Amino acid sequence: RHDLLEQFPPDVDGPVDDTDLWVRESERLAGALERHHDASLAADPEVLALREQERALSALREATLAIAHRVEAAHASDDATSFLYRRWRDVMVQDYLEYGDGSEEWQQDLQVVDDLVWVLEPRAAGEERVRLAALLPTLIFRMKLGFVRAGVDGHVSLERIEALRSML
């Protein structure tokens, strides 16, 4: 023990045979090793890939739940629900990943969901038809902005808009 102390003297002052000193130093060393371990994990490519995969799955879960709650509350049709999952959810996932659920982009995505649910239901009353005619151009524009933000290919974006038009 004395040889080790000569090679590696403790960083704190105190008598060599002070057991409290050894306890404090071993705890300090254990803390340093734990910090080093955490830092090495933070730089590990496999750990980084797993964390990124976890973030992506979390974003997918949040987008899926947001759509599910809104279509259930509105008693949306199966066609409207399918459209949202197949043609809008990826925008929501990307916005969740990029900006988070407290962002303006996420709130815009939720408003698009609500508006799509509303426009994809048959509307016969005169005031509903007027609202539909006024809402559609801005809804399509907001969808296109979302597609651009999410990096959706231009041809795919046009296909999605055409699918909406054909459903209407």
C-alpha positions as CSV (number, residue, x, y, z in Angstrom):
1,R,0.0,0.0,0.0
2,H,2.9,2.4,0.8
3,D,4.5,1.7,-2.6
4,L,1.2,2.7,-4.3
5,L,1.0,5.9,-2.3
6,E,4.5,6.9,-3.4
7,Q,3.6,6.2,-7.1
8,F,0.1,7.7,-6.9
9,P,-0.2,10.0,-3.9
10,P,-3.8,11.0,-3.1
11,D,-5.0,14.4,-4.3
12,V,-6.2,15.4,-0.9
13,D,-4.2,16.1,2.2
14,G,-4.4,13.7,5.0
15,P,-2.6,10.9,6.8
16,V,-1.7,7.8,4.8
17,D,-3.6,5.4,7.1
18,D,-6.8,7.5,7.3
19,T,-9.5,5.1,6.2
20,D,-12.0,7.9,5.5
21,L,-9.5,9.3,3.1
22,W,-9.4,6.0,1.2
23,V,-13.2,5.8,1.1
24,R,-13.4,9.4,-0.2
25,E,-10.8,8.7,-2.8
26,S,-12.3,5.4,-4.0
27,E,-15.7,7.1,-4.3
28,R,-14.1,9.9,-6.3
29,L,-12.4,7.4,-8.5
30,A,-15.6,5.5,-9.0
31,G,-17.4,8.7,-10.0
32,A,-14.6,9.5,-12.5
33,L,-14.9,6.0,-14.0
34,E,-18.6,6.3,-14.2
35,R,-18.3,9.6,-16.0
36,H,-15.7,8.1,-18.4
37,H,-18.0,5.2,-19.1
38,D,-21.0,7.5,-19.8
39,A,-18.8,9.6,-22.1
40,S,-17.6,6.5,-24.0
41,L,-21.2,5.3,-24.4
42,A,-22.3,8.7,-25.7
43,A,-19.7,8.4,-28.5
44,D,-20.3,4.8,-29.3
45,P,-21.8,4.4,-32.8
46,E,-24.1,1.5,-31.8
47,V,-25.4,3.4,-28.9
48,L,-26.0,6.5,-31.0
49,A,-27.8,4.4,-33.6
50,L,-30.0,2.9,-31.0
51,R,-30.9,6.3,-29.5
52,E,-31.7,7.6,-32.9
53,Q,-33.9,4.6,-33.6
54,E,-35.6,5.2,-30.2
55,R,-36.3,8.8,-31.1
56,A,-37.8,7.8,-34.5
57,L,-40.0,5.2,-32.9
58,S,-41.1,7.8,-30.3
59,A,-42.0,10.3,-33.0
60,L,-44.0,7.6,-34.9
61,R,-45.8,6.7,-31.7
62,E,-46.7,10.4,-31.0
63,A,-47.9,11.0,-34.5
64,T,-49.9,7.8,-34.6
65,L,-51.6,8.6,-31.2
66,A,-52.4,12.2,-32.2
67,I,-54.1,11.0,-35.4
68,A,-55.9,8.2,-33.5
69,H,-57.3,10.5,-30.9
70,R,-58.5,13.0,-33.4
71,V,-60.2,10.6,-35.8
72,E,-61.8,8.8,-32.9
73,A,-63.1,12.1,-31.4
74,A,-64.5,13.2,-34.8
75,H,-65.8,9.7,-35.7
76,A,-63.9,10.0,-38.9
77,S,-64.5,7.6,-41.8
78,D,-62.1,4.7,-42.5
79,D,-61.1,6.5,-45.7
80,A,-60.2,9.7,-43.9
81,T,-58.3,7.7,-41.3
82,S,-56.4,5.8,-43.9
83,F,-55.5,8.9,-45.8
84,L,-54.1,10.5,-42.6
85,Y,-52.0,7.5,-41.7
86,R,-50.7,6.8,-45.2
87,R,-50.3,10.4,-46.5
88,W,-49.8,12.8,-43.6
89,R,-48.3,10.9,-40.7
90,D,-44.7,11.0,-42.1
91,V,-44.9,14.8,-42.1
92,M,-45.9,14.7,-38.5
93,V,-43.1,12.3,-37.6
94,Q,-40.5,14.5,-39.2
95,D,-41.8,17.6,-37.5
96,Y,-41.9,15.9,-34.2
97,L,-38.3,14.8,-34.6
98,E,-37.1,18.2,-35.9
99,Y,-39.1,20.6,-33.8
100,G,-40.8,18.7,-31.0
101,D,-44.4,18.5,-29.8
102,G,-44.4,22.0,-28.4
103,S,-43.5,23.6,-31.7
104,E,-45.6,25.7,-34.1
105,E,-45.0,23.1,-36.8
106,W,-46.5,20.3,-34.7
107,Q,-49.5,22.5,-33.9
108,Q,-49.9,23.2,-37.6
109,D,-49.7,19.5,-38.3
110,L,-52.5,18.8,-35.8
111,Q,-54.6,21.5,-37.4
112,V,-54.1,19.9,-40.8
113,V,-55.3,16.6,-39.3
114,D,-58.4,18.3,-37.9
115,D,-59.1,20.1,-41.2
116,L,-58.6,16.9,-43.2
117,V,-61.0,15.0,-41.0
118,W,-63.5,17.7,-41.5
119,V,-63.2,18.0,-45.3
120,L,-63.2,14.3,-45.9
121,E,-66.6,13.9,-44.5
122,P,-69.6,14.5,-46.8
123,R,-70.9,18.0,-46.6
124,A,-74.4,18.8,-47.9
125,A,-75.5,22.0,-46.0
126,G,-75.0,25.3,-47.7
127,E,-72.8,26.9,-45.0
128,E,-70.7,23.7,-44.8
129,R,-70.1,23.8,-48.6
130,V,-69.1,27.5,-48.3
131,R,-66.6,26.6,-45.5
132,L,-65.3,23.7,-47.5
133,A,-64.7,25.9,-50.6
134,A,-62.9,28.5,-48.4
135,L,-60.9,25.9,-46.5
136,L,-59.6,23.7,-49.3
137,P,-57.0,26.1,-50.9
138,T,-55.4,26.9,-47.6
139,L,-55.5,23.3,-46.5
140,I,-53.8,22.2,-49.7
141,F,-51.2,24.9,-49.3
142,R,-50.4,23.9,-45.7
143,M,-50.1,20.3,-46.7
144,K,-47.6,21.3,-49.4
145,L,-45.6,23.3,-46.9
146,G,-45.6,20.2,-44.6
147,F,-44.4,18.0,-47.5
148,V,-41.6,20.4,-48.2
149,R,-40.6,20.6,-44.5
150,A,-40.6,16.8,-44.3
151,G,-38.6,16.4,-47.5
152,V,-41.3,14.5,-49.3
153,D,-40.5,14.0,-53.0
154,G,-42.3,16.4,-55.3
155,H,-44.0,13.7,-57.3
156,V,-45.1,11.9,-54.1
157,S,-46.5,15.2,-52.8
158,L,-48.5,15.8,-56.0
159,E,-49.8,12.2,-55.8
160,R,-51.0,12.8,-52.2
161,I,-52.8,16.0,-53.2
162,E,-54.4,14.3,-56.1
163,A,-55.5,11.5,-53.8
164,L,-57.2,14.1,-51.6
165,R,-58.9,15.7,-54.6
166,S,-60.2,12.4,-55.8
167,M,-61.6,11.6,-52.4
168,L,-63.4,14.9,-52.3
